[in-house]
Amino acid sequence: MSYRIEVRDLASKEFIDAYLWYEDQRDHLGEEFHDEVQEQFAFLRERPEGFAKWRGPYRKINLKRFPYIIVFQVLKDVVVVYSVFHSSRNPSRWGRRR
């Protein structure tokens, strides 16, 4: 079974902000960040329940190369992505809206 990915607005904004920041650091680094996030989304489409629960109903996946985590929840046949969160930020603040 393949799950559908639904990216919430905050996660999309965090992703775009990170992409742009990495592109400013070095040409194509943002593209490399984008590719790694897309690679993790591919894993999530196939086996989202293979990741340990984190904070109640949420799960997370760590990017390999970049210091980000993807916070998501599995709802029936949909993986809802809530955040693309920089891991050096205080994780206890995740979930508090700015």
Backbone torsions as a table, in degrees:
resi	resn	phi	psi	omega
1	MET	NA	134.5	177.5
2	SER	-106.4	129.1	-179.2
3	TYR	-88.9	153.4	174.8
4	ARG	-91.2	142.9	178.2
5	ILE	-100.7	129.5	174.3
6	GLU	-122.0	117.5	-177.4
7	VAL	-101.3	119.9	178.9
8	ARG	-71.5	161.0	-175.3
9	ASP	-57.1	-44.0	-179.1
10	LEU	-62.3	-43.4	179.4
11	ALA	-63.2	-39.4	178.7
12	SER	-63.8	-43.3	178.3
13	LYS	-63.8	-44.5	178.8
14	GLU	-60.9	-41.7	179.6
15	PHE	-63.3	-47.3	-179.4
16	ILE	-64.1	-43.4	178.6
17	ASP	-59.8	-43.7	179.4
18	ALA	-66.1	-43.8	178.3
19	TYR	-55.6	-49.6	-178.3
20	LEU	-64.4	-39.1	179.1
21	TRP	-62.8	-45.9	179.7
22	TYR	-65.2	-36.6	177.3
23	GLU	-64.5	-34.5	177.2
24	ASP	-68.5	-27.0	-178.3
25	GLN	-76.1	-39.6	-178.5
26	ARG	-163.2	139.3	177.8
27	ASP	-54.4	133.3	175.8
28	HIS	74.7	-3.2	177.6
29	LEU	-67.5	-35.6	175.0
30	GLY	-62.2	-38.2	177.3
31	GLU	-64.2	-38.4	178.2
32	GLU	-65.8	-39.9	174.9
33	PHE	-61.3	-48.1	178.5
34	HIS	-56.0	-46.6	-177.9
35	ASP	-62.8	-39.0	179.5
36	GLU	-68.4	-39.5	177.2
37	VAL	-62.7	-43.6	179.5
38	GLN	-63.7	-36.1	176.8
39	GLU	-62.3	-43.1	178.7
40	GLN	-68.0	-36.6	175.6
41	PHE	-60.9	-37.4	178.0
42	ALA	-62.1	-42.1	175.1
43	PHE	-61.5	-42.8	-179.1
44	LEU	-63.4	-35.5	178.6
45	ARG	-63.0	-33.2	-175.8
46	GLU	-93.5	-38.6	-174.0
47	ARG	-145.2	60.4	-176.6
48	PRO	-67.1	-26.1	-178.7
49	GLU	-81.9	0.5	177.2
50	GLY	-81.1	-0.7	179.8
51	PHE	-105.8	140.3	-175.5
52	ALA	-64.6	149.0	175.0
53	LYS	-67.7	148.6	-177.8
54	TRP	-146.0	115.3	179.5
55	ARG	62.9	74.7	177.1
56	GLY	69.3	-124.0	-175.5
57	PRO	-81.8	-3.9	-175.9
58	TYR	-86.7	155.8	175.4
59	ARG	-129.1	164.1	177.5
60	LYS	-140.0	156.3	174.6
61	ILE	-133.5	131.5	179.0
62	ASN	-90.0	133.8	171.8
63	LEU	-70.2	150.2	-176.6
64	LYS	-79.3	-45.7	-172.7
65	ARG	-96.2	-32.2	-174.9
66	PHE	-108.0	149.7	-175.4
67	PRO	-81.8	58.6	-179.3
68	TYR	-129.0	152.1	170.6
69	ILE	-122.7	149.6	174.8
70	ILE	-105.3	122.1	180.0
71	VAL	-101.8	127.8	-175.0
72	PHE	-147.3	171.0	176.5
73	GLN	-140.1	142.9	178.5
74	VAL	-98.2	120.6	178.6
75	LEU	-125.8	102.8	-176.1
76	LYS	54.6	-111.5	-177.9
77	ASP	-104.8	19.8	-177.9
78	VAL	-124.2	136.9	170.8
79	VAL	-104.0	114.5	-179.6
80	VAL	-96.4	118.2	179.3
81	VAL	-94.0	119.4	-177.5
82	TYR	-96.8	-27.7	-174.8
83	SER	-158.0	146.4	167.3
84	VAL	-117.2	93.1	-161.3
85	PHE	-104.2	128.4	177.4
86	HIS	-69.4	124.3	-171.6
87	SER	-72.1	-12.3	176.2
88	SER	-84.3	-10.7	173.5
89	ARG	-72.8	156.1	-178.7
90	ASN	-63.2	111.9	-176.1
91	PRO	-64.8	-20.8	178.2
92	SER	-70.8	-15.5	178.4
93	ARG	-86.1	-10.4	-179.7
94	TRP	-62.3	137.6	179.0
95	GLY	98.5	-18.7	175.7
96	ARG	-86.5	121.7	-178.5
97	ARG	-80.1	140.5	-178.6
98	ARG	-78.6	NA	NA
